[in-house]
Amino acid sequence: MESADNKTGQPVPDNPTPSSPDTPEVEATAQTTDSSSAYTYYDDYGYEQNAIEPAPPPQPVAGAAPPPPPDPPKDETDEEDTDEDGMLRMSFLEHLEELRSRLLKALLGIGVAFVLSLYFTHDLWEIISAPATRALELNGVKDPRLAVLTPTEAFSVIWIKLPILTAIFLASPWVLYQVWAFIAPGLYKRERRWAVPFVLSTAGLFILGGLFAYFVAFRFGLAFLLGIAVSGNLQTVVSITEYFDLFINVTLGLGIVFELPVLIFFLALLRIVTPQFLIRNSRYAILIIVMIAAIITPTPDVYNLMLISLPMTALFFVGVFAAYLLWLSREQKRFPWGLLLLIIVGIVLMAGGTLWVATAKYGFKLVESWPYLVR
């Protein structure tokens, strides 16, 4: 059905269609979608343009909880700033006061261990003199006792030097804890978690070095040296002072040397060395180890030199292994512990099997002196 236009008199359809782009005035056509509305318009020069109306924001549902606010952007320096906030700021005089306090506490711990050692002095001396007595007996000395050459030797060795040496080993965990407590305020929070491993590993290796010196290096080295004196038709008289001074040098020396793995691990932790660098320069490290062993050993003979240099070399590679584990942790890799355990078990079984065959099938037996396996 058509109706006439009031002005022109032209018939106008009931459902008019949109005018073509050629007409000067055009109404916009809207296309409705789920999220926006698209429409067409013409700019000032008569060109057709398309635009999309933005969808209205979603209205909150009545009774619903408001959405959580967005997480703030993470800053890479947040962790470091937090660590630095946990660091204790101290002046130079405060550092000196802290050092004085830690030294006094360490000396107090050694003093308590010294007093405790005085109660067991005679028992301790029996233990310390046992390697000399056994070495003299193995070499056929009729009176395997140490000699007292001056009136003050026995008192200075048994009641002063021996308790001090015992107190150093007994109080070593406490002393090392004081060392850690002094340097801990200057460390980050993530570095302070190494407190317990540091104290346990350092004190444990120090005590292990003393035990190795007593049970292995000192015993076998002393038996070797006294065997030379006996074989030369010489009268063997060992002074108590000379014996104990030698005992202190070997025991404390090996106790300090056994800290080598801890030193290597902390150098790797501070990124000063890497396991690859240590392996490449291992020949220089072994040369330095032999030089240090020559200083620690009481004599320049090859036997005592090997007794100390071989364990030191093994400790060096233990430290390299610890640095390698740290490197794997940083690279987010895992070490094949199962394979290592199988290798260790295989080596132990081979060594034990060889020893069993030598003793059970071929009549060899173990002795306490060189060559330790005789027929």
Summary of the structure (lengths in Angstrom):
residues: 375
radius of gyration: 41.8
end to end distance: 131.7
largest distance: 151.4
contacts: 900
relative contact order: 0.07
helix: 62%
strand: 7%
